Amino acid sequence: MSAGEAVGGGSWFQRFLLPGFALKAVIIGGGYATGRELAEYFVPAGPWGGLAGMLLATLIWSIVAAMTFALARAMGAYDYRSFFKGLLGPAWVLFEGAYLIFVILILAVFGAAAGAIGAATFGWPEVAGSILLAAAILVTTAFGTAAVERLFQYASMLIYAIYAMFIVFALIRFGGLIEHGFATAPPPSAGWMAGGITYASYNIVGAVVILPVLRHLTSQRDAVIAGVIAGPLTMLPAILFFVAMMAFYPAIGDEVLPSDFLLRQMAVPGFHLVFQLMIFTALLESGVGAIHAINERIAGAMEARGRAAPGPAARALIGAAILAGCMFVASRVGLVELIASGYRFLAWLFLAVFVVPLLGIGTWRLIRGGAPAPQEVRS
C-alpha cells in the first residue's frame, strides 16, 4: 500500500475507534502518562477548575479532530506533508518546522520519563530506560502502518484496563481523601481556561500525526464521527488520573512523577510495577506515532517522485537518527523543565500554523467543497 492511498471498507473499529485510540496513543506520552503534565496545567486551578479545563480541552480536541479528519479525507491527504500542502499551499513548510521542534521536544520528554521510570522502578541508570524505549520505537516503526495500528489497538486496551484498576485502587485506599479534596476545594481559579486551551493546543497536533490510520474511513460522516469520539477517548484516562491526584491536592503539584507518588500511597503489591510498565507502553505508543508520521511523510514525498517508499531498514535508520538527537536533549534537560517551558511554546506555535488555518481556510474549503484533488496535494 502506498503512503497516500486510501483503503476502503474498513471495519467498524477501524473507522470509528482506531482514530481515537491513535490520537490517545500520540497524546498520552506527552500528555499525562506520568501525571507531570496534569500537575503543570490543571492542578493549579484546583479540583473543579482542573476538571473544567480538561473538559474544555476535550471539546477542543473533538472539534479540531473532526475537522482535520474530514479535510484530510476530502483532500486524500494521509500524511502531514500532503495535508499541509493542501491547507497552506507554499507555506506548508511552516508546519514542517514546527513539527520538527515538537518531535525533538516530546521525544526528549519521553526519553527523560523512561529514564526516570527505570531508575525509580528498577534502580537502573537513567540512560538505560531511554535506550530501551528508543529500541522498542525503532522495532515497531520499521514495519510500517500495519504494525503501528496493531500497537495502537492492543496497547490501548491494556492502558484503559490499567487506568480503570488505578482509579478503583485509589478509591479503595484513599477515596475519603479524594472526596474531601473535592468537597473542600476552593472555587476554580481564573487560570482554568488558559490551562485547558494551552494543554489542548500543544497536544492537538496528534490529529495530524495519526493521518495514516484514516485510510479506513469510507465517508465524511465517518470522519466527523471518528473525530468527535476521539476527544473523549483520549481524555478519559487523564480524568481518572486527575481525580486520584486530588486526594493529595495541592502538594501533588510539586511531585516530579505524580504517578509514582500515588502508587506508593496505594501500596498494592505488584501494581506499582504493572502501572510503570503501562506508562512505558504509553510512552512507546506516543513515540511510535511521532516517528511513524515522519516515515510516512518521507514515503509520500518519495512516491510522489516515482521512487519506492523506504523499507524496514531505511525506516529504522531514519528513526534512529531522530531518536539519537532527542535522547541527547533528554540527558541535558530535566523532565519538569521540558514540560513547563517547551510545551507552552508549542501551544502557541500550533495555534498559529495549524488550528487557526484549519478553522479558517479549512472550514472555508469544506463548505465550498473545493479541496484540492489528491494528486495536486502530493505533487
Secondary structure, 3 states (H helix, E strand, C coil): CCCCCCCCCCCHHHHHHHHHHHHHHHHHHHHCCCCHHHHHHCHHHHHHHHHHHHHHHHHHHHHHHHHHHHHHHHHCCCCHHHHHHHHHHHHHHHHHHHHHHHHHHHHHHHHHHHHHHHHHHHCCCHHHHHHHHHHHHHHHHCCHHHHHHHHHHHHHHHHHHHHHHHHHHHHHHHHHHHHHHHHCCCCCCCCHHHHHHHHHHHHCCHHHHCHHHHHHCCCHHHHHHHHHHHHHHHHHHHHHHHHHHHHHCCHHHHCCCHHHHHHHHHCCCCHHHHHHHHHHHHHHHHHHHHHHHHHHHHHHHHHHCCCCCCCHHHHHHHHHHHHHHHHHHHHHCCHHHHHHHHHHHHHHHHHHHHHHHHHHHHHHHHHHCCCCCHHHHCC
